[in-house]
Amino acid sequence: MEKIFFDNWTSIIRIAINTTLAYAAIVILLRMSGKRTLSKMNAFDFIVTVALGSSLATVALSKDIPLLDGVLAFVLFISLQYCLTWLSVRVKAVKKLVTSEPVLLLYQGKMLREVMKRERITEEEINMAVRESGTSDLQNIHSIVLETTGTMSIIPERDAQTADAMDNVRKYPGTT
C-alpha cells in the first residue's frame, strides 16, 4: 500500500521520456504509412488501431518493455497492415479474405429479416439507425446497407434514382 501515488522519480522520468519518444515514433510511422493505416474500412484496420494503442500504452507504462522493442512492434503492425492492404487492392482472393461485403438489410421500406438474422441485427437497431438519419418512416427509406465496418448506411427514397454505389451490395436487386 505504500506506493499507491508515487514510486520514485526514476519511474516518473522513464515514463515521461518513453511516452514522448514512443508517441513521436508512432506519429512519424503513421504519417509515413498513409491515411489508410488508421481507417475503419474493415476488421483488420480496426485490429491494427487497437494493437497500436495497446502497444503504445504498454511501452509507456511497462518497465519490462524497452522503447526500441515497442517501436519495433509499431513498425511491424503498420508494415503488416500496409502489406495486407496493398495485396488486397491487387489480389482479389486476398481482398475477399480480409474484407466482408456490404449487405442489404432493408429494401423499399421492408426489412429483410432473414438477412438481419444472419447478420445479427435487430429491428431496434434498424429503427435506431433510421432515427439517427433524421427519418421516422421506413417507407421513406429506399435501402439500408450494413457496411463492411459494421455501420449502417441509410439511402433515402429520393436518392435511389441511380444506384451505382449499390453494385457490390449483397442481396441488392440486380447484383449477384
N, C-alpha and C positions, 0 to 999 in steps of 0.2 A: 504493500500500500504506500510506501514512502516515495515512489517515483511516478505518481499519477500525473503531475503537472510539469515536472521538469526532471530530466535525467542528467544531462551535463551540456556544457557549451559546445563540446566537440560534436555531439549528436546534432545539435541545432545548426551549427555551421555546415556539417556534412549534408544535411537535408537541404539547406538553402543553396549550396553550390550544386549538388546533384540535380535538384529540381530545376534550377535555372538552366544548367547545361543540357539536361535531357529535354526540356521544353524547347530550347533553341534548336537542338538536333531534330526534333520531330517537326518543328515548323519548317526548317530547311528541307527536310526529306519530303514533306507533303507538298511544298512548293515545286520541288523538282519532279515529283511524280505526277502532278496534274490534278485537276478538279475531280476526276473520276474516283480517286482513292477514297474520299470520304462521302461519296454519293450514297443514295439509298436505292440503287437500281435493282438489287437482288439480295438474297440472303448472304452471299459471300461478301458483298460490300459491307453489310451490317456486321458480320463477324470480324472483319478487319478493323472497323471502327471501334468495336468493343475491345478487341485484343490490344489495340494501340493504347486505349485509355487505361486498361488494366495494367499493361506493361509500364506505362508512364507512372502510374501510382506505385507500382512495385519498386521501380528504380528510385523514385523519390523517397520512399519510406523504409525500404528494407536495407538493413546494414549488410545483409549477405549477398546482395547483388551489386557488383561494381558497375559504374557508369558505362563503361565500354560494352559490357555484356548486354545492358539494356539497349544501348544504341544499336548493337548488332541485331537484337530482336526487332527493333523498329525497321531496320534495313530489310531484314528477312520478310516480315509481314508485308511491307509495302512492295517489295520486289515480287513476292509470290502473287500478290493481288494484281500487280501490273502485268505479270506474265499470263495469269489466268484471263484477265480481261482482254489482253492483246490476242490471245488464242481464240477467245470466244467471238471476237469480231471477225476472225479469219477462218475458223474451222467450225462448220455447222454442228458437228457432233459435240464439240466442247460447249458451244452455246446452249445446245439442248440439255446437256448435263448440268450446267450451272444456273440456268435461267428458267424459271417457270414461265408459263404463258398466261397472259391475261384471260379471264373467263367472264362470260356474261352471267349476271345474277338476276337481272330484271330486264324485260323487253316489252316495250309498248305498254307500260303500266302494270304488267303482270310479273309476279315473282316466279322465278324458275326454281321451284322448291327442291327438286332432285339435285340440281347443281349446288344450291345453297347447303343442302345436307352434306354433300360430298366435300364441299369447301369449309364446312363447319361454321357457316354464317347464319345467324338467327334473323328472324323477321324484325326484331327490335333493333338490331344493328343496321339493317337496311333503312328502317324508319329514321334512325338517328342520323345516318349519312344524308338522307333526303332533307331532313330538317336543317342540318348544318349547311346545306347548299342553298337554303333560303326558300325552299319549296315545301308545301304541306300536302299536295295532292299527287299521288303516284301517277295519275292519268296525265299529268303534265311532264312526266319523265319518259323519254324515249328509251333510255337504257342506263343500266348501272353495270360497270365493269369492275371486277376485283383485279387490281393491277398486280404486277409481279412483286411489288413492295409490300403488299397487304393492304394498301389503301384502296378506297373505292372512288371511282370517277363517275360523276353524275352527268349524263348528257340530256339536256332538256329537249323537249319535243321540237322546239323552234330551231335547234341546231342540228337536227338529224337529216336535213336535206341531202347533204353529201356526207358520206361515211368513210372517207379514205382512212381515217385513223382507226377504223374498226377491222381492218383487213386481217390482223393477226389475233383477233379475239376469238377464243374457242366458244362455240355454240352460237356465234352471231350468224344470222341467216345470210347465206351466200359465201360463207367461209368454211374451210374444212376443219 
